[in-house]
């Protein structure tokens, strides 16, 4: 199971930072930003191999379920 930032959103933020730097802003002056979108990914195959049961409500809330 993984709960963390969305990679696509993170890459978009990196692009915005790169654009601002290329336009002449100093990297030290840029505020730190982090992804605001988070994802819950559950790997059922690994959970079953470990003998773990995942509750159905948690599976329903997951953004991605790997079977």
TARAVEN-V70132 format. One record per residue. N is the residue number from 1. PSI is psi as a letter, one per 30 degrees, with the letter a starting at -180 (999 if undefined). OMEGA is omega in radians with two decimals (999 if undefined). Layout:
n=N psi=PSI omega=OMEGA
n=N psi=PSI omega=OMEGA
This chain:
n=1 psi=k omega=3.14
n=2 psi=k omega=3.08
n=3 psi=j omega=-3.08
n=4 psi=a omega=-3.09
n=5 psi=l omega=3.12
n=6 psi=k omega=-3.10
n=7 psi=e omega=-3.13
n=8 psi=e omega=3.11
n=9 psi=e omega=3.11
n=10 psi=e omega=3.13
n=11 psi=e omega=3.09
n=12 psi=e omega=3.12
n=13 psi=e omega=3.09
n=14 psi=e omega=3.11
n=15 psi=e omega=3.12
n=16 psi=e omega=3.11
n=17 psi=e omega=-3.12
n=18 psi=e omega=3.11
n=19 psi=e omega=3.13
n=20 psi=e omega=3.12
n=21 psi=e omega=3.12
n=22 psi=f omega=3.10
n=23 psi=f omega=3.02
n=24 psi=f omega=3.12
n=25 psi=k omega=3.12
n=26 psi=k omega=3.14
n=27 psi=e omega=-3.13
n=28 psi=f omega=-3.12
n=29 psi=f omega=-3.10
n=30 psi=k omega=3.11
n=31 psi=k omega=3.08
n=32 psi=k omega=3.10
n=33 psi=l omega=3.06
n=34 psi=l omega=-3.11
n=35 psi=k omega=3.12
n=36 psi=f omega=3.09
n=37 psi=k omega=3.09
n=38 psi=l omega=-3.11
n=39 psi=k omega=3.00
n=40 psi=j omega=3.13
n=41 psi=k omega=-3.13
n=42 psi=k omega=3.11
n=43 psi=j omega=-3.11
n=44 psi=e omega=-3.13
n=45 psi=e omega=3.12
n=46 psi=e omega=3.13
n=47 psi=e omega=3.12
n=48 psi=e omega=3.12
n=49 psi=e omega=3.11
n=50 psi=f omega=-3.14
n=51 psi=g omega=-3.13
n=52 psi=k omega=3.05
n=53 psi=k omega=3.14
n=54 psi=k omega=3.14
n=55 psi=k omega=-3.12
n=56 psi=e omega=3.11
n=57 psi=e omega=3.10
n=58 psi=e omega=3.08
n=59 psi=e omega=3.13
n=60 psi=f omega=-3.13
n=61 psi=f omega=-3.09
n=62 psi=k omega=3.07
n=63 psi=e omega=3.13
n=64 psi=k omega=3.07
n=65 psi=k omega=3.13
n=66 psi=k omega=-3.09
n=67 psi=999 omega=999
